Amino acid sequence: METTLSYCNAQAIKGEIKNCPKSLEKIISISKFALGKNNLLALASECTRSEFLIRKIKKFDRQNVVACHEVYLPFAAYCCHSISSTQLYALDLVEPETRLPVSTVIAICHMDTSAWPANHVAFKILKFTPGEGEACHWMSNIDLAWIAVD
């Protein structure tokens, strides 16, 4: 819980809009504000398997994405944020042996990390410093990604 509170209370990265809403209504409101649109599409991962093959990758032609990650508090809450220069992908997965469809997962790539703090956990994992590369991650099946629909 302490980690969650520190993350929710941390200062936003330059160009980031960040909030920790406690209801779906607030998540939608924050997403509409960050994306500047009222028509939104919510995307979520469906995968529960650990081994799979990627059959198809769909790149969404959006540079503005709101990602909402579940945070751990004694009640339901999410940490939602929107960082500029973010790319969203949906990956169709197949079972390795049978090649039958399994599910779809969502991946997000933060293309510009130059304004991120040097002690960001992504740099420890990826072994580079701000601005040296992009930071990509899977969205779990309890996370949501929001994009504007034209």
C-alpha positions as CSV (number, residue, x, y, z in Angstrom):
1,M,0.0,0.0,0.0
2,E,2.9,2.3,0.7
3,T,4.3,1.8,-2.8
4,T,0.9,2.5,-4.3
5,L,0.5,5.8,-2.3
6,S,4.0,6.9,-3.2
7,Y,3.3,6.2,-6.9
8,C,0.0,8.0,-6.9
9,N,1.5,11.0,-5.0
10,A,4.7,11.2,-7.1
11,Q,5.2,14.3,-9.3
12,A,4.1,13.8,-12.9
13,I,6.8,13.4,-15.5
14,K,7.1,16.4,-17.8
15,G,4.1,16.2,-20.3
16,E,2.3,13.5,-18.3
17,I,-1.2,13.8,-17.0
18,K,-1.6,11.5,-14.0
19,N,-4.4,10.7,-11.4
20,C,-5.5,7.8,-9.2
21,P,-9.3,7.6,-9.6
22,K,-11.4,5.4,-7.4
23,S,-14.3,4.8,-9.7
24,L,-15.0,3.9,-13.4
25,E,-16.8,7.2,-13.8
26,K,-13.7,9.1,-12.7
27,I,-11.4,6.9,-15.0
28,I,-13.6,7.8,-17.9
29,S,-13.7,11.5,-17.0
30,I,-9.9,11.6,-16.7
31,S,-9.5,9.8,-20.0
32,K,-11.8,12.2,-21.8
33,F,-9.9,15.2,-20.4
34,A,-6.5,13.8,-21.3
35,L,-7.5,12.7,-24.8
36,G,-9.6,15.8,-25.5
37,K,-12.5,13.7,-26.8
38,N,-15.8,12.3,-25.6
39,N,-15.8,9.2,-27.8
40,L,-13.4,6.7,-26.3
41,L,-12.4,3.1,-26.9
42,A,-11.2,1.0,-24.0
43,L,-8.8,-1.8,-24.7
44,A,-7.7,-4.6,-22.3
45,S,-5.5,-7.7,-22.5
46,E,-7.2,-11.1,-22.5
47,C,-4.2,-13.4,-22.0
48,T,-3.7,-15.6,-19.0
49,R,-1.0,-17.9,-20.6
50,S,2.7,-17.5,-20.2
51,E,3.8,-19.2,-23.5
52,F,2.5,-18.1,-26.8
53,L,3.4,-17.0,-30.4
54,I,2.5,-13.7,-31.9
55,R,0.3,-14.1,-35.0
56,K,-0.5,-10.5,-35.8
57,I,0.3,-7.1,-34.5
58,K,-2.1,-4.2,-34.9
59,K,-0.6,-0.7,-34.4
60,F,-3.2,1.9,-33.4
61,D,-2.6,5.2,-35.2
62,R,-2.7,7.3,-32.0
63,Q,0.0,9.1,-30.2
64,N,-2.1,9.9,-27.2
65,V,-3.1,7.1,-24.9
66,V,-4.4,6.9,-21.4
67,A,-3.2,3.8,-19.5
68,C,-4.9,2.8,-16.3
69,H,-3.1,0.3,-14.0
70,E,-4.8,-1.3,-11.0
71,V,-3.1,-0.2,-7.8
72,Y,-3.3,-2.0,-4.5
73,L,-5.3,-0.3,-1.8
74,P,-8.0,-1.6,0.5
75,F,-10.5,-0.6,-2.2
76,A,-10.7,-0.6,-6.0
77,A,-8.4,2.0,-7.5
78,Y,-6.4,2.7,-10.6
79,C,-3.4,4.9,-11.5
80,C,-4.2,6.5,-14.8
81,H,-1.7,8.4,-16.9
82,S,-1.1,9.8,-20.3
83,I,2.4,10.5,-21.6
84,S,3.0,12.1,-24.9
85,S,4.8,10.1,-27.7
86,T,3.1,6.8,-26.7
87,Q,2.3,4.1,-29.2
88,L,-0.4,1.4,-28.6
89,Y,-0.4,-2.1,-30.1
90,A,-2.8,-5.1,-30.0
91,L,-1.1,-8.5,-30.5
92,D,-3.1,-11.6,-31.5
93,L,-1.6,-14.7,-29.8
94,V,-1.7,-18.3,-30.9
95,E,-0.9,-21.5,-29.0
96,P,2.7,-22.6,-29.9
97,E,1.9,-26.2,-30.8
98,T,-1.5,-26.1,-32.4
99,R,-1.3,-22.5,-33.8
100,L,-4.9,-22.0,-32.6
101,P,-5.9,-18.5,-31.5
102,V,-5.5,-17.9,-27.8
103,S,-6.2,-14.2,-27.1
104,T,-5.2,-10.7,-27.6
105,V,-2.8,-8.6,-25.5
106,I,-2.2,-4.9,-25.4
107,A,1.3,-3.4,-25.4
108,I,2.3,0.2,-24.9
109,C,5.6,1.8,-26.0
110,H,6.7,5.1,-24.5
111,M,8.7,6.4,-27.4
112,D,10.4,9.4,-25.7
113,T,11.9,8.8,-22.3
114,S,14.1,11.9,-22.3
115,A,12.0,13.7,-19.6
116,W,11.7,10.7,-17.3
117,P,13.6,10.8,-14.0
118,A,16.9,8.9,-14.1
119,N,15.8,6.7,-11.2
120,H,12.7,5.4,-13.0
121,V,12.3,1.6,-12.6
122,A,12.1,1.2,-16.4
123,F,15.8,2.3,-16.7
124,K,16.9,-0.2,-14.1
125,I,15.1,-3.0,-16.0
126,L,16.1,-1.9,-19.5
127,K,19.6,-0.8,-18.6
128,F,19.7,2.6,-20.2
129,T,19.3,6.2,-19.2
130,P,16.6,8.8,-20.1
131,G,16.3,9.4,-23.8
132,E,18.5,6.4,-24.9
133,G,15.5,4.3,-26.0
134,E,11.8,3.6,-25.7
135,A,10.2,1.8,-22.8
136,C,7.6,-0.9,-23.8
137,H,5.4,-3.0,-21.6
138,W,2.5,-5.4,-21.6
139,M,-0.9,-4.3,-20.2
140,S,-2.1,-7.0,-17.8
141,N,-5.6,-8.3,-18.0
142,I,-6.7,-6.0,-15.2
143,D,-5.3,-2.8,-16.8
144,L,-7.1,-0.6,-19.3
145,A,-5.9,1.5,-22.2
146,W,-8.1,4.3,-23.6
147,I,-7.9,5.9,-27.0
148,A,-10.0,8.6,-28.7
149,V,-12.4,7.4,-31.4
150,D,-12.8,9.8,-34.4
